[in-house]
Amino acid sequence: MSGAGTPLPSEADVEEEAPPEDEAARIMRGEPEPEPEPEEAAPLPARPARPPPPAFKVSTFLYVFLGLLGLWMLIDMPARNSIACGLGTVNSSTCPAGTHAWGLYWLIGFNSNYLLLTMALAGALEMLITSLAYNYTTDWIKQAKVQKWSSAFRKVQMAAIRSGKKDRIAALKPHQERLTRLSSEVSIAQFKGMAITYFLLILVYTWVGVTIAGANAVQQTVALGGGSTINLMHNIGPVPWWFIIFSLYTVPFSLVFRRLLKHYSLRRYREKEGPSSPPALKAAGGAV
């Protein structure tokens, strides 16, 4: 008899509670190993979206084209003279036949009778155009901010180095990376302006030389005062006189025009936005 209160297990309960078959018995009977249930394949990670191709910019094409054209003109003298003659000049053996007194020669050539005045006006016109192009490609506001922030950053960096605390020096790294990136952006913008400036310098200098070469000996001779005269086509060392005099015209014009345009841009920004402060460097333990 069984113990009181303990019911005997039924057949169904015995079948449910039966332990799983031994692995050795299955092998002795020669039964194949049961195939494992297939696992669900893990989903493949989504591919990162491909960044869109950079949009075509006419300004970038123009910068590259003028830069390459200026390099070609510098290397190929006949091509340089032909392009300069297209601005208009006469009586020059370096220009193609049929060149007429039009364009720039008609405007400031004065029939080659006042070559010094022609060079002065050509230098002013050249520097005005190049200064406008340089002002267009240069962000004076960003350049001024970078200079101001760099000066403030150097003070805090030197203080952190003198303190000898590694955490203060490490806290300056994000600010240094940011300043480096902004400085590179300013430098790239300056190179864009140089492409236009480089082309115009070669073009106008060549036009002045071709125009003076087309004048006669009397027109090429200018008085220096005290009874002394020089011929603009004669050389002083390896450089002709006209090149030196024309450079003396262009340098001050360039400085004046660029300074005026820069001052105008910064003044407009200050009136609109007000003074700006450098980025906070409190994480480095210093104040600007």
C-alpha positions in Angstrom: 0.0 0.0 0.0 1.2 3.5 -0.7 1.6 6.1 1.9 -1.5 8.0 3.0 -2.1 11.1 0.9 0.4 10.2 -1.8 -1.4 9.4 -5.0 0.2 7.0 -7.5 1.4 8.7 -10.7 -0.7 8.1 -13.7 0.7 6.8 -17.1 0.4 10.2 -18.6 2.4 11.8 -15.8 5.1 9.2 -16.2 5.4 9.9 -19.9 5.6 13.7 -19.3 8.2 13.3 -16.6 10.3 10.8 -18.5 13.9 12.1 -18.8 15.3 12.8 -22.2 16.9 9.8 -24.0 20.5 9.2 -23.3 22.9 10.3 -26.1 24.9 7.0 -26.0 21.7 4.9 -26.5 20.8 6.9 -29.6 24.3 6.3 -31.0 24.1 2.5 -30.3 20.9 2.3 -32.3 22.5 4.0 -35.2 20.1 6.9 -35.4 21.4 10.0 -37.0 22.1 13.1 -35.0 19.1 15.4 -35.0 19.6 18.5 -37.0 19.7 21.7 -35.0 16.9 24.2 -35.5 18.0 26.9 -37.9 18.8 30.2 -36.2 17.4 33.4 -37.5 20.0 35.3 -39.4 21.0 38.6 -37.8 20.0 41.6 -39.9 22.9 43.2 -41.8 23.9 46.6 -40.6 22.6 49.4 -42.8 25.1 50.9 -45.1 25.9 54.5 -44.3 24.4 57.0 -46.7 26.8 58.1 -49.4 27.4 61.8 -49.2 26.1 63.7 -52.2 28.7 64.8 -54.8 29.8 68.4 -54.4 27.7 70.8 -56.4 29.3 72.5 -59.4 30.4 76.1 -58.6 31.1 78.6 -61.3 33.3 80.6 -59.0 35.6 77.6 -58.3 35.8 76.9 -62.0 36.7 80.5 -62.6 39.5 80.5 -60.0 41.0 77.4 -61.4 40.7 78.6 -65.0 42.3 82.0 -64.3 45.1 80.3 -62.3 45.9 77.9 -65.1 45.6 80.7 -67.7 48.1 82.8 -65.7 50.5 79.9 -65.5 50.3 79.4 -69.3 50.8 83.1 -70.0 53.9 83.1 -67.7 55.5 80.1 -69.6 54.4 80.9 -73.2 55.5 84.4 -74.2 53.7 84.6 -77.6 50.5 83.6 -75.9 51.1 86.2 -73.2 51.7 88.9 -75.7 48.7 87.9 -77.9 46.3 88.1 -74.9 47.7 91.4 -73.7 47.4 92.8 -77.2 43.7 92.0 -77.1 43.3 94.8 -74.6 44.2 97.2 -77.5 47.6 98.7 -78.6 49.3 99.9 -81.8 52.7 100.0 -83.4 54.0 96.9 -81.5 55.9 94.3 -83.3 54.9 91.7 -80.7 51.2 92.1 -81.5 49.4 90.3 -84.3 48.7 92.2 -87.4 45.6 94.3 -87.5 45.6 95.3 -83.8 43.7 98.4 -83.3 43.8 101.3 -80.8 40.7 100.3 -78.8 39.8 99.1 -75.3 42.3 99.9 -72.7 44.6 101.8 -75.1 41.8 104.0 -76.3 40.9 104.7 -72.6 44.3 105.5 -71.0 46.8 105.1 -73.9 46.8 108.8 -74.9 48.4 107.8 -78.2 51.6 106.9 -76.3 52.3 110.6 -75.6 52.1 110.3 -71.8 53.5 106.9 -70.9 54.0 107.8 -67.2 50.4 108.8 -66.9 49.4 105.6 -68.8 51.4 103.5 -66.3 49.9 105.3 -63.3 46.3 104.8 -64.5 47.0 101.2 -65.5 48.5 100.5 -62.1 45.5 102.1 -60.3 43.0 100.2 -62.4 44.8 96.9 -62.0 45.1 97.2 -58.2 41.5 98.3 -57.9 40.2 95.2 -59.7 42.6 92.8 -57.8 41.6 94.4 -54.5 37.9 94.0 -55.2 38.5 90.4 -56.2 40.7 89.8 -53.0 38.0 91.5 -50.9 35.3 89.3 -52.4 37.1 86.0 -51.7 38.5 87.0 -48.3 36.2 86.9 -45.2 37.7 89.8 -43.3 35.4 89.2 -40.3 36.5 85.5 -40.0 40.2 86.5 -40.4 39.9 89.2 -37.7 38.2 86.7 -35.4 40.9 84.1 -36.0 43.6 86.6 -35.2 41.9 87.7 -32.0 41.1 84.2 -30.8 44.6 83.0 -31.6 46.1 85.8 -29.6 43.9 84.9 -26.6 44.5 81.2 -27.0 48.3 81.7 -26.9 48.1 83.5 -23.6 46.0 80.7 -22.0 48.2 78.0 -23.6 51.3 79.5 -22.1 49.7 79.8 -18.7 48.6 76.2 -18.9 52.1 75.1 -19.9 53.7 77.0 -17.1 51.3 75.5 -14.6 52.5 72.0 -15.5 48.9 70.6 -15.1 48.2 68.0 -17.8 44.4 68.4 -17.4 44.6 72.0 -18.3 46.8 71.3 -21.3 44.5 68.5 -22.5 41.5 70.8 -22.2 43.0 73.1 -24.7 43.2 70.5 -27.5 39.6 71.0 -28.8 40.2 74.8 -29.0 43.5 74.3 -30.8 41.8 72.0 -33.4 39.1 74.5 -33.9 41.6 77.4 -34.4 43.6 75.2 -36.9 40.5 74.5 -38.9 39.5 78.2 -39.1 43.0 79.2 -40.0 43.0 76.8 -42.9 39.7 78.1 -44.2 41.1 81.6 -44.1 44.2 80.5 -46.0 42.2 78.7 -48.7 40.1 81.9 -49.3 43.3 83.9 -49.7 44.5 81.4 -52.4 41.3 82.0 -54.3 42.0 85.7 -54.4 45.6 85.1 -55.5 44.4 83.2 -58.6 42.6 86.4 -59.9 45.4 88.7 -58.7 48.1 86.5 -60.4 46.3 86.5 -63.7 45.7 90.3 -63.8 49.3 91.1 -62.7 50.7 89.2 -65.7 48.1 90.6 -68.1 48.5 94.3 -67.2 52.2 94.2 -66.8 52.5 92.6 -70.2 50.1 95.2 -71.7 52.2 98.1 -70.3 55.4 96.5 -71.7 53.8 96.0 -75.1 52.4 99.5 -75.2 55.7 101.1 -74.3 57.5 98.9 -76.9 55.2 100.2 -79.5 56.0 103.8 -78.9 58.8 105.6 -80.7 62.1 106.6 -79.1 60.9 110.2 -78.3 57.8 108.9 -76.6 59.8 106.4 -74.6 62.1 109.1 -73.3 61.0 110.7 -70.0 62.7 113.5 -68.0 63.7 112.9 -64.4 64.5 116.5 -63.6 67.8 118.3 -63.5 68.1 117.8 -67.3 68.5 114.0 -67.0 66.4 111.7 -69.1 66.0 107.9 -69.4 64.5 105.6 -72.0 61.8 103.4 -70.5 63.0 100.4 -72.6 66.6 100.6 -71.3 67.6 98.3 -68.6 69.0 98.9 -65.1 70.7 95.5 -64.6 68.4 92.8 -65.9 65.2 94.8 -65.4 63.9 97.6 -67.7 63.1 101.0 -66.3 59.4 100.8 -67.1 59.1 97.7 -65.0 60.6 99.4 -61.9 58.5 102.6 -62.3 55.3 100.7 -62.9 56.0 98.6 -59.8 56.4 101.8 -57.8 52.9 102.8 -59.0 51.2 99.5 -58.2 52.5 98.8 -54.7 51.0 101.9 -53.0 47.7 101.6 -54.9 47.5 98.0 -53.7 48.1 98.9 -50.0 45.6 101.8 -50.1 42.7 99.9 -51.9 43.0 96.8 -49.7 43.2 98.8 -46.5 40.1 100.8 -47.4 38.1 97.8 -48.4 39.1 95.9 -45.3 38.2 98.9 -43.1 34.9 99.3 -44.8 34.0 95.6 -44.3 35.0 95.5 -40.6 33.1 98.8 -40.0 29.9 97.5 -41.5 30.2 94.3 -39.4 30.7 96.3 -36.2 27.7 98.5 -36.9 25.5 95.5 -37.6 26.7 92.8 -35.1 28.7 94.7 -32.5 32.1 93.5 -31.0 32.7 89.7 -30.7 34.4 87.9 -27.9 36.8 85.0 -28.3 35.6 81.5 -27.5 35.4 80.5 -23.9 38.5 78.8 -22.5 37.3 78.3 -18.9 37.7 74.5 -19.4 41.4 75.1 -19.4 41.3 76.9 -16.1 42.0 80.3 -17.5 40.2 83.4 -18.6 40.8 85.6 -21.6 
